[in-house]
Amino acid sequence: MRRPEQAIQRAAMRYLGLLESQGRLLAFHVGNGGYRRRTEAAILKGLGVRAGVADIVIVLPGGRVGFIELKAPGGRLSEAQRGFRDSVRDLGAVWGICSSVDSVQDLVQRWVR
């Protein structure tokens, strides 16, 4: 598969959608990635797009916030992603990295309890 992270994300969002339908959380993707023309990239940057933001944002019970960064097996975090991780953790949010749907399920189950 040419884009394994997309396959993981699609399956993860289906799983999170099930939990959302049960009122257990709210999950969404921030569409920061992909190619942009220079003008469009400048506009988005001015609107607050920032490098390193996690792939999935989850509002958890009690108003807590969680972030999941998805990586293909063997994938590594960029410097911007490490900076984002450290910043949100410093602010009290939870953050995790996953390379499979099973790891997303395990992580979210720990967060939702």
Biopython code that builds the backbone (N, CA, C, O; Angstrom):
import numpy as np
from Bio.PDB.StructureBuilder import StructureBuilder

atoms = [
    (1, "MET", "N", (0.846, -1.177, 0.000)),
    (1, "MET", "CA", (0.000, 0.000, 0.000)),
    (1, "MET", "C", (0.893, 1.243, 0.000)),
    (1, "MET", "O", (1.866, 1.311, 0.751)),
    (2, "ARG", "N", (0.570, 2.202, -0.823)),
    (2, "ARG", "CA", (1.400, 3.391, -0.969)),
    (2, "ARG", "C", (1.251, 4.373, 0.181)),
    (2, "ARG", "O", (2.183, 5.127, 0.464)),
    (3, "ARG", "N", (0.107, 4.385, 0.850)),
    (3, "ARG", "CA", (-0.147, 5.330, 1.935)),
    (3, "ARG", "C", (-0.689, 4.586, 3.155)),
    (3, "ARG", "O", (-1.874, 4.685, 3.475)),
    (4, "PRO", "N", (0.180, 3.844, 3.830)),
    (4, "PRO", "CA", (-0.300, 3.023, 4.945)),
    (4, "PRO", "C", (-0.890, 3.844, 6.090)),
    (4, "PRO", "O", (-1.799, 3.372, 6.772)),
    (5, "GLU", "N", (-0.394, 5.061, 6.316)),
    (5, "GLU", "CA", (-0.952, 5.883, 7.393)),
    (5, "GLU", "C", (-2.417, 6.225, 7.118)),
    (5, "GLU", "O", (-3.219, 6.311, 8.048)),
    (6, "GLN", "N", (-2.763, 6.420, 5.853)),
    (6, "GLN", "CA", (-4.159, 6.722, 5.527)),
    (6, "GLN", "C", (-5.062, 5.538, 5.844)),
    (6, "GLN", "O", (-6.168, 5.726, 6.350)),
    (7, "ALA", "N", (-4.613, 4.338, 5.560)),
    (7, "ALA", "CA", (-5.411, 3.145, 5.862)),
    (7, "ALA", "C", (-5.611, 3.011, 7.371)),
    (7, "ALA", "O", (-6.710, 2.703, 7.832)),
    (8, "ILE", "N", (-4.552, 3.242, 8.129)),
    (8, "ILE", "CA", (-4.653, 3.190, 9.588)),
    (8, "ILE", "C", (-5.629, 4.262, 10.069)),
    (8, "ILE", "O", (-6.470, 4.003, 10.929)),
    (9, "GLN", "N", (-5.513, 5.457, 9.512)),
    (9, "GLN", "CA", (-6.372, 6.546, 9.961)),
    (9, "GLN", "C", (-7.843, 6.292, 9.636)),
    (9, "GLN", "O", (-8.716, 6.558, 10.462)),
    (10, "ARG", "N", (-8.116, 5.787, 8.458)),
    (10, "ARG", "CA", (-9.516, 5.489, 8.096)),
    (10, "ARG", "C", (-10.120, 4.483, 9.080)),
    (10, "ARG", "O", (-11.238, 4.671, 9.559)),
    (11, "ALA", "N", (-9.382, 3.428, 9.374)),
    (11, "ALA", "CA", (-9.877, 2.412, 10.301)),
    (11, "ALA", "C", (-9.994, 2.982, 11.719)),
    (11, "ALA", "O", (-10.957, 2.691, 12.429)),
    (12, "ALA", "N", (-9.026, 3.782, 12.123)),
    (12, "ALA", "CA", (-9.075, 4.399, 13.452)),
    (12, "ALA", "C", (-10.283, 5.318, 13.578)),
    (12, "ALA", "O", (-10.944, 5.328, 14.616)),
    (13, "MET", "N", (-10.578, 6.087, 12.540)),
    (13, "MET", "CA", (-11.722, 7.003, 12.603)),
    (13, "MET", "C", (-13.038, 6.235, 12.623)),
    (13, "MET", "O", (-14.003, 6.693, 13.234)),
    (14, "ARG", "N", (-13.099, 5.082, 11.970)),
    (14, "ARG", "CA", (-14.309, 4.252, 12.065)),
    (14, "ARG", "C", (-14.513, 3.796, 13.515)),
    (14, "ARG", "O", (-15.623, 3.856, 14.045)),
    (15, "TYR", "N", (-13.442, 3.345, 14.137)),
    (15, "TYR", "CA", (-13.501, 2.919, 15.537)),
    (15, "TYR", "C", (-13.886, 4.095, 16.443)),
    (15, "TYR", "O", (-14.763, 3.953, 17.294)),
    (16, "LEU", "N", (-13.252, 5.230, 16.270)),
    (16, "LEU", "CA", (-13.553, 6.397, 17.094)),
    (16, "LEU", "C", (-14.979, 6.881, 16.856)),
    (16, "LEU", "O", (-15.634, 7.370, 17.776)),
    (17, "GLY", "N", (-15.459, 6.747, 15.621)),
    (17, "GLY", "CA", (-16.837, 7.111, 15.315)),
    (17, "GLY", "C", (-17.827, 6.262, 16.099)),
    (17, "GLY", "O", (-18.869, 6.759, 16.527)),
    (18, "LEU", "N", (-17.511, 4.984, 16.290)),
    (18, "LEU", "CA", (-18.360, 4.111, 17.097)),
    (18, "LEU", "C", (-18.406, 4.615, 18.541)),
    (18, "LEU", "O", (-19.482, 4.714, 19.132)),
    (19, "LEU", "N", (-17.248, 4.931, 19.104)),
    (19, "LEU", "CA", (-17.215, 5.458, 20.474)),
    (19, "LEU", "C", (-17.943, 6.797, 20.568)),
    (19, "LEU", "O", (-18.613, 7.086, 21.559)),
    (20, "GLU", "N", (-17.802, 7.599, 19.528)),
    (20, "GLU", "CA", (-18.493, 8.889, 19.502)),
    (20, "GLU", "C", (-20.003, 8.687, 19.483)),
    (20, "GLU", "O", (-20.733, 9.412, 20.159)),
    (21, "SER", "N", (-20.476, 7.717, 18.719)),
    (21, "SER", "CA", (-21.921, 7.458, 18.650)),
    (21, "SER", "C", (-22.470, 6.996, 20.000)),
    (21, "SER", "O", (-23.672, 7.094, 20.248)),
    (22, "GLN", "N", (-21.601, 6.497, 20.864)),
    (22, "GLN", "CA", (-21.986, 6.072, 22.214)),
    (22, "GLN", "C", (-21.833, 7.206, 23.224)),
    (22, "GLN", "O", (-22.085, 7.020, 24.415)),
    (23, "GLY", "N", (-21.420, 8.380, 22.749)),
    (23, "GLY", "CA", (-21.247, 9.532, 23.630)),
    (23, "GLY", "C", (-20.015, 9.469, 24.504)),
    (23, "GLY", "O", (-19.949, 10.133, 25.539)),
    (24, "ARG", "N", (-19.034, 8.673, 24.098)),
    (24, "ARG", "CA", (-17.845, 8.469, 24.936)),
    (24, "ARG", "C", (-16.716, 9.435, 24.645)),
    (24, "ARG", "O", (-15.822, 9.603, 25.473)),
    (25, "LEU", "N", (-16.737, 10.084, 23.469)),
    (25, "LEU", "CA", (-15.687, 11.019, 23.086)),
    (25, "LEU", "C", (-16.104, 11.764, 21.823)),
    (25, "LEU", "O", (-17.147, 11.477, 21.235)),
    (26, "LEU", "N", (-15.291, 12.705, 21.422)),
    (26, "LEU", "CA", (-15.455, 13.411, 20.150)),
    (26, "LEU", "C", (-14.091, 13.396, 19.478)),
    (26, "LEU", "O", (-13.102, 13.804, 20.086)),
    (27, "ALA", "N", (-14.021, 12.934, 18.238)),
    (27, "ALA", "CA", (-12.735, 12.813, 17.551)),
    (27, "ALA", "C", (-12.800, 13.444, 16.172)),
    (27, "ALA", "O", (-13.827, 13.390, 15.495)),
    (28, "PHE", "N", (-11.685, 14.045, 15.766)),
    (28, "PHE", "CA", (-11.605, 14.626, 14.431)),
    (28, "PHE", "C", (-10.157, 14.726, 13.978)),
    (28, "PHE", "O", (-9.223, 14.629, 14.773)),
    (29, "HIS", "N", (-10.006, 14.922, 12.690)),
    (29, "HIS", "CA", (-8.701, 15.074, 12.052)),
    (29, "HIS", "C", (-8.495, 16.533, 11.675)),
    (29, "HIS", "O", (-9.416, 17.198, 11.202)),
    (30, "VAL", "N", (-7.297, 17.019, 11.884)),
    (30, "VAL", "CA", (-6.929, 18.360, 11.445)),
    (30, "VAL", "C", (-6.172, 18.194, 10.128)),
    (30, "VAL", "O", (-5.091, 17.605, 10.103)),
    (31, "GLY", "N", (-6.731, 18.707, 9.043)),
    (31, "GLY", "CA", (-6.161, 18.487, 7.712)),
    (31, "GLY", "C", (-4.980, 19.393, 7.393)),
    (31, "GLY", "O", (-5.063, 20.241, 6.504)),
    (32, "ASN", "N", (-3.897, 19.217, 8.111)),
    (32, "ASN", "CA", (-2.715, 20.063, 7.890)),
    (32, "ASN", "C", (-1.810, 19.574, 6.771)),
    (32, "ASN", "O", (-1.081, 20.375, 6.186)),
    (33, "GLY", "N", (-1.833, 18.299, 6.460)),
    (33, "GLY", "CA", (-0.845, 17.738, 5.550)),
    (33, "GLY", "C", (-1.163, 17.974, 4.092)),
    (33, "GLY", "O", (-2.151, 18.621, 3.744)),
    (34, "GLY", "N", (-0.312, 17.440, 3.257)),
    (34, "GLY", "CA", (-0.527, 17.491, 1.821)),
    (34, "GLY", "C", (0.139, 18.675, 1.141)),
    (34, "GLY", "O", (0.565, 19.637, 1.780)),
    (35, "TYR", "N", (0.212, 18.569, -0.156)),
    (35, "TYR", "CA", (0.821, 19.622, -0.973)),
    (35, "TYR", "C", (-0.109, 20.821, -1.059)),
    (35, "TYR", "O", (-1.320, 20.672, -1.221)),
    (36, "ARG", "N", (0.455, 21.983, -0.951)),
    (36, "ARG", "CA", (-0.287, 23.237, -1.106)),
    (36, "ARG", "C", (0.498, 24.160, -2.030)),
    (36, "ARG", "O", (1.727, 24.208, -1.988)),
    (37, "ARG", "N", (-0.236, 24.891, -2.863)),
    (37, "ARG", "CA", (0.433, 25.937, -3.623)),
    (37, "ARG", "C", (0.928, 26.991, -2.646)),
    (37, "ARG", "O", (0.382, 27.132, -1.551)),
    (38, "ARG", "N", (1.943, 27.720, -3.031)),
    (38, "ARG", "CA", (2.584, 28.690, -2.144)),
    (38, "ARG", "C", (1.582, 29.683, -1.548)),
    (38, "ARG", "O", (1.631, 29.967, -0.351)),
    (39, "THR", "N", (0.686, 30.206, -2.364)),
    (39, "THR", "CA", (-0.294, 31.185, -1.883)),
    (39, "THR", "C", (-1.230, 30.548, -0.867)),
    (39, "THR", "O", (-1.494, 31.128, 0.186)),
    (40, "GLU", "N", (-1.731, 29.364, -1.175)),
    (40, "GLU", "CA", (-2.636, 28.671, -0.254)),
    (40, "GLU", "C", (-1.926, 28.338, 1.047)),
    (40, "GLU", "O", (-2.511, 28.483, 2.120)),
    (41, "ALA", "N", (-0.683, 27.897, 0.973)),
    (41, "ALA", "CA", (0.084, 27.577, 2.184)),
    (41, "ALA", "C", (0.254, 28.822, 3.052)),
    (41, "ALA", "O", (0.132, 28.745, 4.275)),
    (42, "ALA", "N", (0.530, 29.953, 2.439)),
    (42, "ALA", "CA", (0.689, 31.201, 3.193)),
    (42, "ALA", "C", (-0.615, 31.608, 3.870)),
    (42, "ALA", "O", (-0.612, 32.059, 5.015)),
    (43, "ILE", "N", (-1.716, 31.450, 3.166)),
    (43, "ILE", "CA", (-3.027, 31.777, 3.745)),
    (43, "ILE", "C", (-3.292, 30.882, 4.952)),
    (43, "ILE", "O", (-3.670, 31.369, 6.018)),
    (44, "LEU", "N", (-3.096, 29.580, 4.786)),
    (44, "LEU", "CA", (-3.353, 28.648, 5.881)),
    (44, "LEU", "C", (-2.439, 28.914, 7.069)),
    (44, "LEU", "O", (-2.882, 28.837, 8.215)),
    (45, "LYS", "N", (-1.191, 29.221, 6.819)),
    (45, "LYS", "CA", (-0.269, 29.540, 7.909)),
    (45, "LYS", "C", (-0.766, 30.768, 8.668)),
    (45, "LYS", "O", (-0.713, 30.802, 9.897)),
    (46, "GLY", "N", (-1.240, 31.760, 7.951)),
    (46, "GLY", "CA", (-1.789, 32.956, 8.584)),
    (46, "GLY", "C", (-3.049, 32.671, 9.394)),
    (46, "GLY", "O", (-3.367, 33.404, 10.330)),
    (47, "LEU", "N", (-3.762, 31.611, 9.038)),
    (47, "LEU", "CA", (-4.977, 31.230, 9.759)),
    (47, "LEU", "C", (-4.683, 30.316, 10.953)),
    (47, "LEU", "O", (-5.594, 29.939, 11.692)),
    (48, "GLY", "N", (-3.413, 29.965, 11.135)),
    (48, "GLY", "CA", (-3.039, 29.190, 12.319)),
    (48, "GLY", "C", (-2.583, 27.777, 12.092)),
    (48, "GLY", "O", (-2.320, 27.067, 13.063)),
    (49, "VAL", "N", (-2.475, 27.327, 10.853)),
    (49, "VAL", "CA", (-1.952, 25.989, 10.604)),
    (49, "VAL", "C", (-0.512, 25.944, 11.096)),
    (49, "VAL", "O", (0.268, 26.866, 10.858)),
    (50, "ARG", "N", (-0.177, 24.873, 11.775)),
    (50, "ARG", "CA", (1.196, 24.757, 12.279)),
    (50, "ARG", "C", (1.722, 23.351, 12.035)),
    (50, "ARG", "O", (0.975, 22.373, 12.072)),
    (51, "ALA", "N", (2.987, 23.274, 11.793)),
    (51, "ALA", "CA", (3.644, 21.993, 11.543)),
    (51, "ALA", "C", (3.656, 21.156, 12.818)),
    (51, "ALA", "O", (3.761, 21.684, 13.925)),
    (52, "GLY", "N", (3.547, 19.847, 12.641)),
    (52, "GLY", "CA", (3.695, 18.928, 13.760)),
    (52, "GLY", "C", (2.425, 18.564, 14.488)),
    (52, "GLY", "O", (2.454, 17.703, 15.368)),
    (53, "VAL", "N", (1.302, 19.191, 14.152)),
    (53, "VAL", "CA", (0.045, 18.885, 14.840)),
    (53, "VAL", "C", (-0.314, 17.416, 14.591)),
    (53, "VAL", "O", (-0.166, 16.903, 13.481)),
    (54, "ALA", "N", (-0.782, 16.763, 15.638)),
    (54, "ALA", "CA", (-1.113, 15.340, 15.553)),
    (54, "ALA", "C", (-2.235, 15.092, 14.547)),
    (54, "ALA", "O", (-3.002, 15.997, 14.217)),
    (55, "ASP", "N", (-2.314, 13.868, 14.073)),
    (55, "ASP", "CA", (-3.292, 13.484, 13.060)),
    (55, "ASP", "C", (-4.727, 13.479, 13.578)),
    (55, "ASP", "O", (-5.650, 13.859, 12.858)),
    (56, "ILE", "N", (-4.913, 13.052, 14.816)),
    (56, "ILE", "CA", (-6.258, 12.934, 15.382)),
    (56, "ILE", "C", (-6.312, 13.673, 16.711)),
    (56, "ILE", "O", (-5.419, 13.547, 17.548)),
    (57, "VAL", "N", (-7.385, 14.450, 16.887)),
    (57, "VAL", "CA", (-7.649, 15.155, 18.133)),
    (57, "VAL", "C", (-8.891, 14.512, 18.752)),
    (57, "VAL", "O", (-9.879, 14.259, 18.063)),
    (58, "ILE", "N", (-8.828, 14.253, 20.050)),
    (58, "ILE", "CA", (-9.946, 13.608, 20.745)),
    (58, "ILE", "C", (-10.292, 14.411, 21.993)),
    (58, "ILE", "O", (-9.430, 14.681, 22.830)),
    (59, "VAL", "N", (-11.561, 14.789, 22.107)),
    (59, "VAL", "CA", (-12.063, 15.381, 23.346)),
    (59, "VAL", "C", (-12.596, 14.224, 24.172)),
    (59, "VAL", "O", (-13.492, 13.493, 23.751)),
    (60, "LEU", "N", (-12.022, 14.077, 25.355)),
    (60, "LEU", "CA", (-12.291, 12.946, 26.236)),
    (60, "LEU", "C", (-13.231, 13.342, 27.368)),
    (60, "LEU", "O", (-13.474, 14.528, 27.590)),
    (61, "PRO", "N", (-13.755, 12.361, 28.077)),
    (61, "PRO", "CA", (-14.612, 12.676, 29.224)),
    (61, "PRO", "C", (-13.912, 13.631, 30.192)),
    (61, "PRO", "O", (-12.702, 13.557, 30.403)),
    (62, "GLY", "N", (-14.706, 14.522, 30.769)),
    (62, "GLY", "CA", (-14.156, 15.496, 31.707)),
    (62, "GLY", "C", (-13.481, 16.674, 31.035)),
    (62, "GLY", "O", (-12.872, 17.506, 31.707)),
    (63, "GLY", "N", (-13.583, 16.756, 29.703)),
    (63, "GLY", "CA", (-12.982, 17.867, 28.979)),
    (63, "GLY", "C", (-11.496, 17.714, 28.704)),
    (63, "GLY", "O", (-10.854, 18.643, 28.214)),
    (64, "ARG", "N", (-10.947, 16.554, 29.013)),
    (64, "ARG", "CA", (-9.532, 16.317, 28.689)),
    (64, "ARG", "C", (-9.374, 16.233, 27.178)),
    (64, "ARG", "O", (-10.332, 15.969, 26.452)),
    (65, "VAL", "N", (-8.163, 16.460, 26.723)),
    (65, "VAL", "CA", (-7.887, 16.399, 25.286)),
    (65, "VAL", "C", (-6.743, 15.420, 25.042)),
    (65, "VAL", "O", (-5.743, 15.410, 25.760)),
    (66, "GLY", "N", (-6.918, 14.599, 24.009)),
    (66, "GLY", "CA", (-5.893, 13.654, 23.611)),
    (66, "GLY", "C", (-5.527, 13.842, 22.150)),
    (66, "GLY", "O", (-6.352, 14.264, 21.339)),
    (67, "PHE", "N", (-4.306, 13.530, 21.830)),
    (67, "PHE", "CA", (-3.796, 13.643, 20.466)),
    (67, "PHE", "C", (-3.147, 12.328, 20.076)),
    (67, "PHE", "O", (-2.411, 11.730, 20.861)),
    (68, "ILE", "N", (-3.424, 11.881, 18.858)),
    (68, "ILE", "CA", (-2.795, 10.667, 18.341)),
    (68, "ILE", "C", (-2.048, 11.002, 17.059)),
    (68, "ILE", "O", (-2.615, 11.553, 16.115)),
    (69, "GLU", "N", (-0.778, 10.662, 17.045)),
    (69, "GLU", "CA", (0.044, 10.764, 15.835)),
    (69, "GLU", "C", (0.114, 9.369, 15.234)),
    (69, "GLU", "O", (0.497, 8.418, 15.915)),
    (70, "LEU", "N", (-0.247, 9.240, 13.982)),
    (70, "LEU", "CA", (-0.207, 7.958, 13.295)),
    (70, "LEU", "C", (1.057, 7.857, 12.453)),
    (70, "LEU", "O", (1.437, 8.802, 11.760)),
    (71, "LYS", "N", (1.691, 6.715, 12.522)),
    (71, "LYS", "CA", (2.884, 6.455, 11.730)),
    (71, "LYS", "C", (2.796, 5.056, 11.141)),
    (71, "LYS", "O", (2.323, 4.122, 11.789)),
    (72, "ALA", "N", (3.252, 4.927, 9.922)),
    (72, "ALA", "CA", (3.400, 3.593, 9.346)),
    (72, "ALA", "C", (4.420, 2.843, 10.203)),
    (72, "ALA", "O", (5.288, 3.467, 10.813)),
    (73, "PRO", "N", (4.327, 1.530, 10.256)),
    (73, "PRO", "CA", (5.321, 0.782, 11.031)),
    (73, "PRO", "C", (6.737, 1.202, 10.643)),
    (73, "PRO", "O", (7.090, 1.244, 9.464)),
    (74, "GLY", "N", (7.528, 1.508, 11.648)),
    (74, "GLY", "CA", (8.900, 1.965, 11.428)),
    (74, "GLY", "C", (9.018, 3.457, 11.212)),
    (74, "GLY", "O", (10.132, 3.975, 11.132)),
    (75, "GLY", "N", (7.887, 4.177, 11.114)),
    (75, "GLY", "CA", (7.923, 5.619, 10.915)),
    (75, "GLY", "C", (8.427, 6.343, 12.151)),
    (75, "GLY", "O", (8.284, 5.860, 13.274)),
    (76, "ARG", "N", (9.021, 7.514, 11.926)),
    (76, "ARG", "CA", (9.586, 8.280, 13.033)),
    (76, "ARG", "C", (9.011, 9.689, 13.049)),
    (76, "ARG", "O", (8.595, 10.221, 12.020)),
    (77, "LEU", "N", (8.997, 10.276, 14.230)),
    (77, "LEU", "CA", (8.490, 11.634, 14.394)),
    (77, "LEU", "C", (9.458, 12.659, 13.821)),
    (77, "LEU", "O", (10.676, 12.505, 13.913)),
    (78, "SER", "N", (8.896, 13.706, 13.227)),
    (78, "SER", "CA", (9.713, 14.827, 12.782)),
    (78, "SER", "C", (10.028, 15.712, 13.990)),
    (78, "SER", "O", (9.446, 15.539, 15.060)),
    (79, "GLU", "N", (10.924, 16.630, 13.817)),
    (79, "GLU", "CA", (11.251, 17.575, 14.890)),
    (79, "GLU", "C", (10.013, 18.372, 15.294)),
    (79, "GLU", "O", (9.776, 18.591, 16.482)),
    (80, "ALA", "N", (9.221, 18.807, 14.309)),
    (80, "ALA", "CA", (8.002, 19.572, 14.604)),
    (80, "ALA", "C", (7.010, 18.716, 15.388)),
    (80, "ALA", "O", (6.346, 19.220, 16.294)),
    (81, "GLN", "N", (6.899, 17.436, 15.055)),
    (81, "GLN", "CA", (5.982, 16.548, 15.771)),
    (81, "GLN", "C", (6.450, 16.307, 17.203)),
    (81, "GLN", "O", (5.628, 16.231, 18.116)),
    (82, "ARG", "N", (7.752, 16.187, 17.407)),
    (82, "ARG", "CA", (8.272, 16.037, 18.767)),
    (82, "ARG", "C", (8.002, 17.306, 19.581)),
    (82, "ARG", "O", (7.652, 17.225, 20.759)),
    (83, "GLY", "N", (8.162, 18.460, 18.964)),
    (83, "GLY", "CA", (7.879, 19.725, 19.651)),
    (83, "GLY", "C", (6.413, 19.848, 20.027)),
    (83, "GLY", "O", (6.090, 20.277, 21.134)),
    (84, "PHE", "N", (5.515, 19.473, 19.109)),
    (84, "PHE", "CA", (4.077, 19.510, 19.398)),
    (84, "PHE", "C", (3.763, 18.570, 20.559)),
    (84, "PHE", "O", (3.062, 18.952, 21.496)),
    (85, "ARG", "N", (4.276, 17.352, 20.499)),
    (85, "ARG", "CA", (4.063, 16.372, 21.574)),
    (85, "ARG", "C", (4.469, 16.942, 22.929)),
    (85, "ARG", "O", (3.711, 16.869, 23.896)),
    (86, "ASP", "N", (5.662, 17.507, 22.988)),
    (86, "ASP", "CA", (6.165, 18.043, 24.246)),
    (86, "ASP", "C", (5.308, 19.209, 24.740)),
    (86, "ASP", "O", (5.051, 19.327, 25.938)),
    (87, "SER", "N", (4.874, 20.057, 23.834)),
    (87, "SER", "CA", (4.063, 21.223, 24.217)),
    (87, "SER", "C", (2.712, 20.809, 24.790)),
    (87, "SER", "O", (2.295, 21.324, 25.828)),
    (88, "VAL", "N", (2.025, 19.881, 24.118)),
    (88, "VAL", "CA", (0.697, 19.503, 24.614)),
    (88, "VAL", "C", (0.803, 18.714, 25.917)),
    (88, "VAL", "O", (-0.053, 18.847, 26.791)),
    (89, "ARG", "N", (1.824, 17.911, 26.049)),
    (89, "ARG", "CA", (2.010, 17.192, 27.314)),
    (89, "ARG", "C", (2.293, 18.166, 28.450)),
    (89, "ARG", "O", (1.774, 18.006, 29.555)),
    (90, "ASP", "N", (3.116, 19.174, 28.179)),
    (90, "ASP", "CA", (3.419, 20.186, 29.201)),
    (90, "ASP", "C", (2.155, 20.905, 29.664)),
    (90, "ASP", "O", (2.079, 21.358, 30.806)),
    (91, "LEU", "N", (1.162, 21.008, 28.777)),
    (91, "LEU", "CA", (-0.096, 21.677, 29.105)),
    (91, "LEU", "C", (-1.125, 20.723, 29.722)),
    (91, "LEU", "O", (-2.237, 21.145, 30.040)),
    (92, "GLY", "N", (-0.777, 19.463, 29.894)),
    (92, "GLY", "CA", (-1.647, 18.511, 30.568)),
    (92, "GLY", "C", (-2.484, 17.623, 29.666)),
    (92, "GLY", "O", (-3.272, 16.817, 30.161)),
    (93, "ALA", "N", (-2.333, 17.752, 28.352)),
    (93, "ALA", "CA", (-3.066, 16.872, 27.434)),
    (93, "ALA", "C", (-2.340, 15.532, 27.348)),
    (93, "ALA", "O", (-1.174, 15.415, 27.725)),
    (94, "VAL", "N", (-3.047, 14.530, 26.847)),
    (94, "VAL", "CA", (-2.426, 13.231, 26.611)),
    (94, "VAL", "C", (-2.103, 13.117, 25.125)),
    (94, "VAL", "O", (-2.815, 13.660, 24.280)),
    (95, "TRP", "N", (-1.032, 12.412, 24.823)),
    (95, "TRP", "CA", (-0.540, 12.292, 23.445)),
    (95, "TRP", "C", (-0.008, 10.878, 23.286)),
    (95, "TRP", "O", (0.620, 10.336, 24.195)),
    (96, "GLY", "N", (-0.263, 10.281, 22.118)),
    (96, "GLY", "CA", (0.270, 8.959, 21.840)),
    (96, "GLY", "C", (0.591, 8.793, 20.372)),
    (96, "GLY", "O", (0.057, 9.492, 19.511)),
    (97, "ILE", "N", (1.476, 7.852, 20.108)),
    (97, "ILE", "CA", (1.833, 7.512, 18.736)),
    (97, "ILE", "C", (1.380, 6.079, 18.474)),
    (97, "ILE", "O", (1.595, 5.194, 19.303)),
    (98, "CYS", "N", (0.757, 5.852, 17.330)),
    (98, "CYS", "CA", (0.219, 4.534, 17.004)),
    (98, "CYS", "C", (0.586, 4.163, 15.571)),
    (98, "CYS", "O", (0.662, 5.018, 14.689)),
    (99, "SER", "N", (0.813, 2.862, 15.361)),
    (99, "SER", "CA", (1.132, 2.388, 14.015)),
    (99, "SER", "C", (0.188, 1.280, 13.561)),
    (99, "SER", "O", (0.462, 0.580, 12.586)),
    (100, "SER", "N", (-0.926, 1.128, 14.276)),
    (100, "SER", "CA", (-1.942, 0.155, 13.880)),
    (100, "SER", "C", (-3.269, 0.545, 14.515)),
    (100, "SER", "O", (-3.313, 1.329, 15.462)),
    (101, "VAL", "N", (-4.337, -0.008, 13.986)),
    (101, "VAL", "CA", (-5.659, 0.233, 14.572)),
    (101, "VAL", "C", (-5.711, -0.368, 15.974)),
    (101, "VAL", "O", (-6.304, 0.224, 16.876)),
    (102, "ASP", "N", (-5.105, -1.527, 16.165)),
    (102, "ASP", "CA", (-5.093, -2.142, 17.495)),
    (102, "ASP", "C", (-4.438, -1.231, 18.519)),
    (102, "ASP", "O", (-4.919, -1.115, 19.646)),
    (103, "SER", "N", (-3.337, -0.580, 18.133)),
    (103, "SER", "CA", (-2.669, 0.311, 19.088)),
    (103, "SER", "C", (-3.519, 1.546, 19.371)),
    (103, "SER", "O", (-3.480, 2.075, 20.482)),
    (104, "VAL", "N", (-4.286, 2.015, 18.389)),
    (104, "VAL", "CA", (-5.215, 3.130, 18.626)),
    (104, "VAL", "C", (-6.276, 2.689, 19.630)),
    (104, "VAL", "O", (-6.572, 3.417, 20.578)),
    (105, "GLN", "N", (-6.842, 1.518, 19.430)),
    (105, "GLN", "CA", (-7.882, 1.014, 20.335)),
    (105, "GLN", "C", (-7.355, 0.876, 21.757)),
    (105, "GLN", "O", (-8.021, 1.285, 22.708)),
    (106, "ASP", "N", (-6.172, 0.306, 21.908)),
    (106, "ASP", "CA", (-5.578, 0.133, 23.237)),
    (106, "ASP", "C", (-5.350, 1.484, 23.919)),
    (106, "ASP", "O", (-5.674, 1.656, 25.094)),
    (107, "LEU", "N", (-4.797, 2.430, 23.179)),
    (107, "LEU", "CA", (-4.500, 3.753, 23.737)),
    (107, "LEU", "C", (-5.782, 4.464, 24.160)),
    (107, "LEU", "O", (-5.861, 4.994, 25.268)),
    (108, "VAL", "N", (-6.778, 4.477, 23.288)),
    (108, "VAL", "CA", (-8.018, 5.195, 23.576)),
    (108, "VAL", "C", (-8.751, 4.545, 24.753)),
    (108, "VAL", "O", (-9.328, 5.249, 25.582)),
    (109, "GLN", "N", (-8.734, 3.231, 24.835)),
    (109, "GLN", "CA", (-9.386, 2.565, 25.972)),
    (109, "GLN", "C", (-8.752, 2.995, 27.304)),
    (109, "GLN", "O", (-9.459, 3.160, 28.299)),
    (110, "ARG", "N", (-7.441, 3.176, 27.326)),
    (110, "ARG", "CA", (-6.778, 3.667, 28.548)),
    (110, "ARG", "C", (-7.208, 5.101, 28.852)),
    (110, "ARG", "O", (-7.384, 5.458, 30.017)),
    (111, "TRP", "N", (-7.377, 5.917, 27.829)),
    (111, "TRP", "CA", (-7.763, 7.321, 28.024)),
    (111, "TRP", "C", (-9.215, 7.482, 28.459)),
    (111, "TRP", "O", (-9.524, 8.381, 29.240)),
    (112, "VAL", "N", (-10.110, 6.630, 27.968)),
    (112, "VAL", "CA", (-11.545, 6.800, 28.200)),
    (112, "VAL", "C", (-11.960, 6.328, 29.587)),
    (112, "VAL", "O", (-12.990, 6.775, 30.091)),
    (113, "ARG", "N", (-11.226, 5.473, 30.201)),
    (113, "ARG", "CA", (-11.595, 4.926, 31.521)),
    (113, "ARG", "C", (-11.775, 5.985, 32.555)),
    (113, "ARG", "O", (-12.084, 5.678, 33.707)),
]
sb = StructureBuilder()
sb.init_structure("model")
sb.init_model(0)
sb.init_chain("A")
sb.init_seg("    ")
for serial, (resi, resn, name, xyz) in enumerate(atoms, 1):
    if name == "N":
        sb.init_residue(resn, " ", resi, " ")
    sb.init_atom(name, np.array(xyz, "f"), 0.0, 1.0, " ", f" {name:<3s}", serial, name[0])
structure = sb.get_structure()
